[in-house]
């Protein structure tokens, strides 16, 4: 899953995937089970997004090639399953972005994080809680 480009102004999976890839992955997460191309096309249609079967099939195969999905034969059709949950996917993307920022822009990253947390008490408390949790895990 390396080689993703992060677009900070875009939300959800579309921040690192193309728009159709993002929609297809979202639909697969909604199904929450192995799904065929037809099932994903149907799910997208229910969300008001008309996608041709061939486009959905190509997109699912591309996501599988990129390592985001697994693909298995089920009769004459293939089923696709997300490798990661939505939360795991988002955590991996954020982790990758932060690792790159820490390696290349450590001081500005920390300064901006401190500024953002200083003006948001709830986020600051959550940050403190998570920091303490990670520290205790490292001691164990």
N, C-alpha and C positions, 0 to 999 in steps of 0.2 A: 504494500500500500504506500510505497514511497513515491516521490515525485509529484505529489499533489501541490497545486498552487493555491495558496490561501488568499481569498478575496475578503478583506475585513469588512467591507460595506454590505456583504450579502449574508443573510442568516441561514441557519440549518446546513444540511449537507451540500447545498448549492455553493457554500463558501469554498468548497474544495472540489466539487464535481460540477459537471455541466447541468443546465436546468432540467433536461429530460432524465439524466442519470439520477439527479436528486429526487425528482417526482417518482421515478420507478422504485428507488430505494425506500422512499417514504411509504409507498403503496405496499411494498413487501413487508416492511415493519408493521404496518397496520394489519395485514393478513396474519402475521405472527405464526406462520407455518410454511413448510415448503409449498411453493406456488408455481403453477404453469404460466406460460406466456399469456394464454387466454384469461386466466384468473387475474393477472396483473392488468391487462387491458380493461377487463370488466371493472376492477377496483378504480382505475383511473377515470373511467367513464362515469362512475358513480360520484366522483369528485368534480365532475364537469370538465375533465381534461380528455379530449378526444385524441387518441394515439392509434396509428395503424399497427396492426399485428406485427408486420415486418420491422417497424421501427422499435417496438417494444422488445422483440426478439433480439435484434441487434444490440440494443442497449443492455439487456440482461446478460448477453454473452460478453459484451465489453466489460461490464462490472465484474463478471466472473474472471475474465482474463486479468483484470487489475487486482484481483484478490479480495474483492469486497463480498463476493457471493460464492457459494458452491453450487455445482450443477450435477444433477443425477438423473439418469433415465428412469422414467415411470411409464411403462408400456411404450407407446409410440411418441409420447411427449417427454419433455425434460422438465424437472422441477428445479427451482432455484431457492436457495436459503441464504439469508444474510449471515455472514461470518461473525459479525459483532452485533450486539443490540445497539439501539440508537444511543443510549448513554455511553456505552463502550466506544462507539465510533466517535462521538463528540469528545470524549476524554482523550482518545488517541490523537485526534486532530489538534486539540488545544495543547496537548503535551508536546507534539512535534513543533508547533509554532513557538511555544515558550522555550523549548530547547534551543531552537535557532536564534531566538532573541537573546537568550542568556549567553550564548556563545559569541554573538556578534555585537550586542548592544546592552551588555549587563547593567551598567550604571544608569542609562536612560530608562531601561525597563523598570528597575527597582524604584527610581525616582517617580516615574509615572504611576506605578502601582501604589506607592506610599501616598501620593497626592489623591488618587482616586479613593483609597480606603479612608483617608483622613476626613473626607467630606461625606462619608456614608457609614454611619454608626453600625447599622445592621450587617453590612458586608464586612466591616472591620471585626466585629465580634465573631462572625463566621470564619474569617481568616485566622483569627487567634485560636479558635477552637480546632480548626483543621491543622494548624501548625503544631499545636500541642499534641494532637493525636499522632501526627507523623513522627514527632520527636520521641514520644513514648514507644511507638512501634520500632524505631531504630534502636532504642535501648534494650529492647527485648531480645 
